[in-house]
Structure formats: C-alpha cells, structure tokens
Amino acid sequence: MVTQNPSKIIKNTQSVSLRPGTILKNYELRKVIGFGGFSIVYMAKNKQTGKIVAIKEFYSPIYCKRLNNSRVEPISANHNHKFKLGFKRFFDEALTLSYIRHPNIVHVDNFFRANNTAYMVMPYERGKDLRWLIKQTEESPNQNILLNIFLMVLAGLKEVHEQGFLHLDIKPGNILLRSSGDPLILDLGASHRVADFIEVPEIQTLTHGYSSPEQHLYKPLARSSDLYAVAMTMYACITHRNPPSALDRCKHDRLVPLAKKYSHRYYSRTLDAIDACTAIKPSQRPQHVDEFVKMLV
C-alpha cells in the first residue's frame, strides 16, 4: 500500500510521526509516505526478510498527541472517548482486511500494538492514485481503459460486500493504479458491517462529492451507497472535475448527466449506468455490484 498527497490536517509532520530508523517489532521505519485523518503511513523494511512494506499507524491529530517516548495519548480527558472510538475503528479496519483476500483490495499481513496505539503491516505497492489520472492527464481515459479500471474496482468491492461489509469511502484518492495498471482499493477505515446498516457510526468519513447523500444525512446505508461513490469516481475521471457535494445536490441538483455531454467518447449504456448510480435516492440506483456491471457493459 502507498498513499500519496498527504492530508493538510497534519501541518508539521515531524512533530507527530515516528522518526526514520525507529524499530517496531521486526520493522525499521524508513520514511513517512502518507497521512489521513486517523492514520500515518510509513515505508518500512522487514529486518528478517529484507522486504519493503507499508505500515499504517493509528494516529488522529484531532484527538491524539505523541509523547517524547513515542507513546500516543488522547490530547485531553475530553478527547478520550473519541480516541477510543477511533482506535476501535482502526482495529475493525484491520479485522476487515484480514478477512478479505482479493487482488484489487489491499491486504493486511500483520497487525500489532505498540506505543499505546496499533499498527497494520501491508504490502508496499508502487503507483499513483486516481487523483493523478484526473489532475495530471490532459484527456479522459477512453472507454476500454475506464472499464478495465473500474470493472476490477467493482470486482474488489463485490468481495468486500460478500464478506458482509460496506466500504463507505470510495474516492479517487483511495484507488491506487499500480505500475501494472491494475487498481487497488485502499483504506477500509470507514468500513461498516452491512448487518449494521440501520445504525449510524459515531465517527464517519465524509468526502464531499463522493460520499452518498444518505451518509451526509445520517440515514440507513446499503451497498448502493458504495455504488454511488464508485459512479462519482468514474464521473470525476471522465469530466476531470470533482463532482458536486451530495448535500448541495439535495438542495438543488446541478449534476449534468454524462449521457448529455460525453456520448461522443463513451458508449451510451456505460454513461447511462453511471448516471443511474448517481441518483440521489438510493432506491433509484442499482442495488448490487452485479447489477451495475451488467448495465455498464
């Protein structure tokens, strides 16, 4: 796993991250390679095998502080509850990923506790996430490239769903294009068991433009919530723009259907399928990955 474009949440990385050369179990940290709202990701070397890996540490700059001895603590007693919730969420992500073995889903090879926090060890993958494809390329991917990427993304997402989870944070930054061109879905930190869809998690990851309306409105979630995010990610790849926030769409929907503007470049059935998945009402979207795939191709 590799994460690019560190979050702006952490401004002084040296004040919160572990130093290069730090030893954790059998791993020697080399450098920081990414940040998130609830984690720091390091490149490290397994001292026993010599293999380069990625290690994800639970650390939220909103709720945590690091002591001089590397120990992680809540910022204050008032932050203790959120710290525990975040830790549980991190633990649940590791548990989720340990269940899933799929070539398009990042896998956890090891999980351990240290410094009053927790760490996930994952394969280190070279590549660039879809934000690069959107921002740094001049043309939208053609029909074949678009489908090649997203059919594999949907295959991975189907495995997540079949294991009883929702991803709930599909977005360009969480889809890595490996050097082979194959995509890898990253970061299941927002994942939630499908059986729990009538409940709303106390801590939610919301990404404007990609999170579904029901996530923003704290309504019941389902597999179609993930499909909305996949469709919006495809929308961004085609248009080279971030989609409008679901909250804004609920007030006044300005989303232009892809079928109206891009029929010269993509098959109409592909555009119609994406447009269907961007419906504000969950009942109007495809309900399962297989249904969406049949519409796409």
N, C-alpha and C positions, 0 to 999 in steps of 0.2 A: 504494500500500500504506500502511496505517496500523495501528499496533499500540497497543493500549490496556492499561491496568493494568500499569505497569512491574513487572518481577520484583523480588522482595525481595532477590535476590542482590546488587544494587548499592545500597548504602545512601546513599553520598554521591555523587550523580550528577555534581556539578560537578568532583569530583576526577578523574573518568575520561573524561568526554565532552569533545568539542571545543566551543569557545565559539561562541555566536552571532556571526555575521559572518565566521567562518573561511571562506576561499576554498579549494575543492578543484576543480581543473581549472576548468570554467566555472560551477561551482555555489557559491552563497553559502548557508551554513547559517543557518537561522532559529531552530530550537529542537529539543530532543530530544522525540520522540513515543513512544518505546518502548524496552524492553530485553529481552534474552533471555540465556540462559546463554553464548551465543557471539557476541552482537552488540549494537550500539547503533543505533537507527534515528532519523534526523533528518528534519525537514521542511527543504527547501532550495528555492532559486529558481535556475533556469537563467538566467544573466545574458545569454545570447544571445537566448533566445526569450521570457523572462519567465514561463515555465511553472513551476508549483509541482510539485515531485517529492518522493519519499521516497528517502533514501539510507541504505543499510544498511552499517554498518562492522563488519568482523571485530574483535571485542574480547571476550575472555573474562576476567572479573575473577578467575577461578580461576587462570589461567595467565599473564595479561598485566599489564603496568604501562605507564603513559604518562609519557614524559619531558617536561621543560619545553618542548622544541621540537616537541611533538605526536607524536613518534615512539613507536611501540608496540614493546615488547620483552618477552621472557619474564621472569617475575618473578626467575628464577634459572636457572642451568645445568641444575638438576634438572627444570625445567619446559620445557626446550627441546623435548623430544620431543613432549609434549602440545600445545605451541604449534604445532609443525609439522603435527601431525595435525589440529588444529582449523582451521588455515589451509587445509589440503587439503580438508577437509570444506566449508568456506565456498566455496572455488573450485569444488568439484564441484556445490554448490547453484546457483551462477551458471551453470555449464555446463548443468545440467539444465534450468533455467528458460529458457535461451536456445533450447533445442530445442522448447519447448512454447509453442504459441500457442492459447489456449483462453479464451473469455470468463469462465470460472469459475476460472481459475488465474492468480495474479499473474505478471507478465512482467517480465523484466529488459531495460531499454532500453540500458543501458551498464554497463560493468564496467572498473574501472581500479585500479591500485596506487598508493599514496602512503603516506608515514609508516611504511614498513616493514609495512604491512598492506594490506587490499583493501577495495573499495567497490562496492556494487551500486546502480544507479540504477533506480528503478521508478516507475510512475505513482502519484501520491498519490490515494488513494481516501477519501472521507468515508463514515463509517458506524460501526456498533457490532458487536463480535463477539458470538458466540452466548452468551458468559458473561452479557451484558446481558439477553438473552432469558430465560435461566434464572433469574437472580438478581433482576431488576428488574420482571418482569412477574408478575401475580398468577395468571394462568391459563396452562395449557399451550397451545401452538399447536393449532389444530384440524386435522382430517385433511388438508384441502386445503393449508393453509399449510405443515404439516410436509412433505408430499410435494413441494410446489413448491420448497421449500428444498433438500431432500435429493436429489431427482432431478437437480437442477443440480449439487450437490456430487458425486454419483456420475458424472455426465457428465464433469466435470473430472477426477475420479480415474481414470476409464477412459482418458482421454487420457494421464495420467501412466503408467499401466500399459502402454499400447500403445507408448509411447516407450521402454519397457524399464526402468522404474523402479518402486520402491515408495516411498510417501510416508513411512510409519512414524512420523508424529506428527500424525495427525488427532485433533483435540480441539476443544472449543468456542472456545478462545482463538485457534485457527488458522483459523477460518471467520468472515470478515467479512461482515456484512449491509450492503450498500451502500444508499445513500439510495433507490435504485430497488426495494430489497427482494431483489435478486439476490445470491446468495452468492459470495464469492471465497475460494478456498483459499489460505492464506498459508504461508510458511515451509517450504521444502523442504530445510532444512538437515540433516534426518535421512535424506534420501532415499538409496536404495541401489539399485544395478542388480539387476534380477531375476535376471540370469545369475549373480550372486554370492551367491544366497540360501543356499548351503551354507556361506558364511563368516559370521562374526560380526564386525561392525565394532568396532574398538578403542574408539571413542567412540560411545556410544549415547545417544539421548534417550529417557528413560523417563518416562511420565506416569501416575501411579497412577490407576486407574480407566478409562483409555483404551488404554494400551499392551497388546498381546496377551500371553497367558501365555508364548508362545514367545519373545517379546522379553525378558521378565524372566528366563527360564530359559536364555537364550543358545542357543536351538535354531534349526533352519532356519526361515527366513522365506519367506512367499509372499504372493500377492495377498490371500488370506483374512486375513492379519494386518492389512491395511488395512481390510478389511470389518468386522472385529471392532471396530476403533476407530470407524468410522462408526456402527455399530449402538449402541455405548456412548454416542456423542454424541447420537444420537436418543433413547436411554434417558434421558439427563440432561435433554433438552428436555421430554420427556413427564412425568417424575417431579419435575423441579425439584430434583434431588439429584445429587451426584457418585456414579457407580457405585462399587462396592467394587473394591479392587485385585485384579488378576488373581492376584497371589501369595496373597492371602487366600482367593480363590475356589478355588485349587488345594488349599489345606489343608482348607477347609470352605466349600462353596459356599452362600452365603446369598442369592444373587441371586434375587429374586422375579420369575418370568416376567411380562412385561407383560400377556399374554393373560389372566392371572388377575385383574387389577385394573382394567384400562382398556378393557375391551370395550364399555363404555357410551359411550365417546368416539371410539374408532377402529375401523376395520374389522378384523375378526379376522385376515384374511390379512396385513394390514400388521403387526400385533403378532406374529403367528406368524413372519413373515420376520425381524423384528428379533431375536426370541428365538432363532431358528435361528443368526443371525450372532453371537450372544454365547456360543456353545458353547465350552467350554474346549478341547476337542480340535479342531485345525484341520480334520481330515478330516470333521467333522460340520457344518461351516459351508458356505454357498455358496462356490464357488471362484473365481468371476468376477463382475465388476460386473453383466453382463447377466443372470446367473442370479439375483442378488439383486433386481434391478429387476423381473424377471418375478414374483418372489414377492411383492414389495411391492404391486404394482398389479394 
